[in-house]
Amino acid sequence: MWKETQVKRKVELKRVLMEVFGGCNYTCQMCPQSSPGRDTSFKRKMPLKDFEKILDKITPEYGKPVIGLSGSGEATMAKDLADYIKVVKKRNLDVFIYTNGARVVGDYMKSIVDAGIDLIRFSIIGYNKEIYKKWMDSDNFDLVLKNAKETTDYIKKSKSNCKISTYHLITDNNKIEMEKEKYQKIVNDLDCYGYIWKMHNMSGNYDNSANPRRSREKVSCGRPFAPELTVRAGGEPGRLGAVTACCQTLGPPNESKSIMGHLDKESFEEVYYGKRYENLRRVHKEKKFDELDYCKDCDFLFDEPESLVWTNDKDYKLGQMLGVSKDFNLVEYGKAST
């Protein structure tokens, strides 16, 4: 366990995923939220007072990071999401959400924009109603496009600084060019930045053998060494604020196995400099990924530039995190680790 007498390594966090709500209103085919399903202890809401308490353990002492409120849950399931945004903005930090967009509508949409959110990314997997239904198990294709358009219009009308982007996944590697063109039309119609990726396997929890990334030598994804932190709304039974190895370790058994500690009762130092995190860094540095169940089958360990199929963000480079300064690149942290 970390002790006060130990020498701290300098850390300036640039990105913290502070999950507000661990559940989701969708059951997407490729997401472990629906299969195998997330443990109940993770599918909870983090109370606002605990959110503030944990946030203040991190910042400003350990940097002024951009804060993501989604984690691996659907942040818009929190009716008072605007209050969480205001808490972050009060501390002069940028804040964003990744969302399926079904609830980003009407007064609720206006409330989160007016609260000062900096980025809303709409996840749209499927380029028409049928494919969207197959992968996201929802008939909301037209609704989400409508919500994204109305959000864009309101941002312009209210003169907000909020940015909009979209996220898409290739559902069939044999039809990449066709799918790319379909997704590009969605992006162009919304007049926003869009990012099209190949499917990934969520730390090995999703069987992506039908559309695999090309096998290459495994290398560190860079996350254990990067200035970022993943904080769950829940954690072990009776706990909240679990810090996990990354946002990809979603669902049993990997999510529980990847817990580095809990910020509800532990300090940042106890977690970040603790034995579990140090072991994770050692495994990645030595490329002994088979020692960790939540790492060994993850396809983010394959250095595959082609995993990013297309984006109209000309400044974006593979490994960069949206909403974060351009010098934060996971690929580079992975290379530096070895």
Secondary structure, DSSP 8 states (H G I E B T S, - for coil): ---TTS--------EEEE-SB---S---TT-TIIIII--TTTSSB--HHHHHHHHHHHTTTT---EEES-TTS-GGGSTTHHHHHHHHHHTT--EEEEE--TT--HHHHHHHHHTT--EEEEE---SSHHHHHHHH--S-HHHHHHHHHHHHHHHHHHT---EEEEEEEES-GGGHHHHHHHHHHHHHHHTSEEEEEE---TTTTS--TTS------B---STTTSSEEEE-S--STT---EEES-TT--STTHHHHTEEEETTTS-HHHHHTSHHHHHHHHHHHHT-GGG-HHHHT-GGGB--GGGEEEES-TT--TTB-TTS-TT-BHHHHHHHH-
